[in-house]
Amino acid sequence: MSQQILVPYDGSPPSKKALEYTFETFPDANVSALYVVPAPEGYWAAFEDPEERIPNADKAQDRGRDILDEATEIAAEHDRELDTGFELGQPDHVIVEKAADEQYDTIVIGSHGREGISRILLGSVAEKVVRRSPTPVVVVR
């Protein structure tokens, strides 16, 4: 049975590197790209449906489909197939939950490699995924 690899994909250069790394490093794996439409969090967010928390949710989902189409093109360039999907929510939470629920063997995630104050202010989805994931995580920079 081949490995199941989850690649969070947002169209950024680090996510492209992560996807290409996955195709090169895991030639026999089944690869899935996941785009997460970020939903605001906070006190009031706990009482709303994620779709209601996202301004222009339909537009965000359309953008997600475009981004995943780009990921599919990268897969074709590597003569690979790619499963794609998108979810609404907090990216790190969604990624970890999906990996656990669907029993992925590995998560391969890109990181901007920010340091210092920009990392503190912006946070790091990759770092949060590494800390919370029960699944092995490969961080590509």
Kinemage of the C-alpha trace (Angstrom):
@kinemage 1
@onewidth
@group {chain A} dominant
@subgroup {mainchain}
@vectorlist {calphas} color= white
{ca met a 1} P 0.000 0.000 0.000
{ca ser a 2} L 1.425 3.382 -0.940
{ca gln a 3} L 1.808 6.300 1.397
{ca gln a 4} L -0.884 8.932 1.763
{ca ile a 5} L 0.628 12.430 1.806
{ca leu a 6} L -1.247 15.646 2.665
{ca val a 7} L 0.156 18.909 1.287
{ca pro a 8} L -1.492 22.098 2.558
{ca tyr a 9} L -1.462 24.338 -0.519
{ca asp a 10} L -2.193 28.053 -0.726
{ca gly a 11} L -0.427 28.981 -3.962
{ca ser a 12} L 2.504 30.643 -2.176
{ca pro a 13} L 6.095 29.888 -3.242
{ca pro a 14} L 6.703 27.774 -0.083
{ca ser a 15} L 3.588 25.676 -0.757
{ca lys a 16} L 4.692 25.167 -4.376
{ca lys a 17} L 8.106 24.011 -3.126
{ca ala a 18} L 6.398 21.627 -0.702
{ca leu a 19} L 4.256 20.134 -3.459
{ca glu a 20} L 7.214 19.721 -5.819
{ca tyr a 21} L 9.303 18.237 -2.981
{ca thr a 22} L 6.528 15.733 -2.313
{ca phe a 23} L 6.388 14.609 -5.947
{ca glu a 24} L 10.171 14.233 -6.090
{ca thr a 25} L 10.663 12.572 -2.694
{ca phe a 26} L 7.608 10.310 -2.598
{ca pro a 27} L 7.278 9.014 -6.188
{ca asp a 28} L 4.809 6.257 -5.331
{ca ala a 29} L 2.677 8.134 -2.800
{ca asn a 30} L -0.927 9.218 -3.190
{ca val a 31} L -0.799 12.990 -2.782
{ca ser a 32} L -3.630 15.291 -1.719
{ca ala a 33} L -3.488 19.089 -1.796
{ca leu a 34} L -5.637 20.935 0.713
{ca tyr a 35} L -6.559 24.607 0.556
{ca val a 36} L -8.010 26.069 3.740
{ca val a 37} L -10.154 29.194 3.478
{ca pro a 38} L -9.188 30.976 6.711
{ca ala a 39} L -12.066 31.779 9.039
{ca pro a 40} L -11.674 34.469 11.705
{ca glu a 41} L -11.448 33.196 15.236
{ca gly a 42} L -12.323 34.743 18.538
{ca tyr a 43} L -15.108 34.768 21.057
{ca trp a 44} L -17.988 35.460 18.666
{ca ala a 45} L -16.614 33.092 16.044
{ca ala a 46} L -17.362 30.170 18.352
{ca phe a 47} L -21.083 30.842 17.916
{ca glu a 48} L -21.167 31.141 14.123
{ca asp a 49} L -20.933 28.715 11.249
{ca pro a 50} L -17.526 29.098 9.488
{ca glu a 51} L -19.229 30.162 6.252
{ca glu a 52} L -20.957 33.021 8.085
{ca arg a 53} L -17.643 34.225 9.561
{ca ile a 54} L -15.945 34.645 6.195
{ca pro a 55} L -16.729 37.786 4.249
{ca asn a 56} L -17.458 36.832 0.634
{ca ala a 57} L -17.209 33.093 1.388
{ca asp a 58} L -18.278 32.193 -2.161
{ca lys a 59} L -15.539 34.374 -3.604
{ca ala a 60} L -12.985 32.804 -1.237
{ca gln a 61} L -14.065 29.314 -2.300
{ca asp a 62} L -13.742 30.275 -5.976
{ca arg a 63} L -10.235 31.541 -5.276
{ca gly a 64} L -9.475 28.249 -3.515
{ca arg a 65} L -10.587 26.289 -6.562
{ca asp a 66} L -8.308 28.418 -8.774
{ca ile a 67} L -5.390 27.808 -6.436
{ca leu a 68} L -6.037 24.060 -6.455
{ca asp a 69} L -6.248 24.100 -10.265
{ca glu a 70} L -2.727 25.519 -10.199
{ca ala a 71} L -1.642 22.646 -7.926
{ca thr a 72} L -3.147 20.174 -10.398
{ca glu a 73} L -1.084 21.777 -13.180
{ca ile a 74} L 2.081 21.302 -11.111
{ca ala a 75} L 1.131 17.653 -10.648
{ca ala a 76} L 0.689 17.257 -14.412
{ca glu a 77} L 4.152 18.749 -14.978
{ca his a 78} L 5.504 15.953 -12.761
{ca asp a 79} L 3.345 13.313 -14.496
{ca arg a 80} L 1.458 12.744 -11.256
{ca glu a 81} L -2.152 12.690 -10.174
{ca leu a 82} L -3.351 14.870 -7.341
{ca asp a 83} L -6.444 14.757 -5.172
{ca thr a 84} L -7.593 18.209 -4.121
{ca gly a 85} L -9.970 19.613 -1.576
{ca phe a 86} L -10.727 22.699 0.417
{ca glu a 87} L -12.115 23.370 3.836
{ca leu a 88} L -13.194 26.387 5.860
{ca gly a 89} L -11.664 27.144 9.247
{ca gln a 90} L -8.421 27.829 11.046
{ca pro a 91} L -5.697 26.435 8.756
{ca asp a 92} L -3.586 24.704 11.414
{ca his a 93} L -6.625 23.103 13.071
{ca val a 94} L -8.124 21.937 9.773
{ca ile a 95} L -4.822 20.491 8.539
{ca val a 96} L -4.182 18.520 11.726
{ca glu a 97} L -7.768 17.257 11.969
{ca lys a 98} L -7.872 16.192 8.317
{ca ala a 99} L -4.553 14.370 8.588
{ca ala a 100} L -5.729 12.486 11.665
{ca asp a 101} L -9.278 11.779 10.490
{ca glu a 102} L -8.261 10.525 7.067
{ca gln a 103} L -5.153 8.723 8.344
{ca tyr a 104} L -2.512 10.429 6.228
{ca asp a 105} L 0.986 9.030 6.738
{ca thr a 106} L 2.759 12.376 6.398
{ca ile a 107} L 2.053 16.088 6.089
{ca val a 108} L 4.431 18.045 3.847
{ca ile a 109} L 4.062 21.773 4.465
{ca gly a 110} L 5.880 24.823 3.161
{ca ser a 111} L 7.200 27.483 5.494
{ca his a 112} L 8.159 31.072 4.782
{ca gly a 113} L 10.948 30.747 7.330
{ca arg a 114} L 10.102 34.054 8.998
{ca glu a 115} L 12.110 34.953 12.051
{ca gly a 116} L 11.956 37.504 14.817
{ca ile a 117} L 9.114 39.955 15.142
{ca ser a 118} L 7.392 39.031 11.841
{ca arg a 119} L 7.061 35.436 13.041
{ca ile a 120} L 5.640 36.547 16.370
{ca leu a 121} L 3.160 38.936 14.764
{ca leu a 122} L 2.120 36.718 11.875
{ca gly a 123} L 2.359 33.356 13.570
{ca ser a 124} L 3.301 30.246 11.695
{ca val a 125} L 0.810 27.696 10.443
{ca ala a 126} L 3.692 25.271 9.826
{ca glu a 127} L 4.924 25.593 13.401
{ca lys a 128} L 1.439 25.065 14.831
{ca val a 129} L 0.945 22.004 12.626
{ca val a 130} L 4.298 20.566 13.749
{ca arg a 131} L 3.395 21.097 17.404
{ca arg a 132} L -0.133 19.639 17.202
{ca ser a 133} L 0.034 16.922 14.577
{ca pro a 134} L -0.066 13.258 15.566
{ca thr a 135} L 1.187 12.601 12.019
{ca pro a 136} L 4.831 13.101 10.967
{ca val a 137} L 5.384 16.523 9.382
{ca val a 138} L 8.026 17.533 6.842
{ca val a 139} L 8.628 21.289 6.639
{ca val a 140} L 9.998 22.541 3.324
{ca arg a 141} L 11.731 25.928 3.089
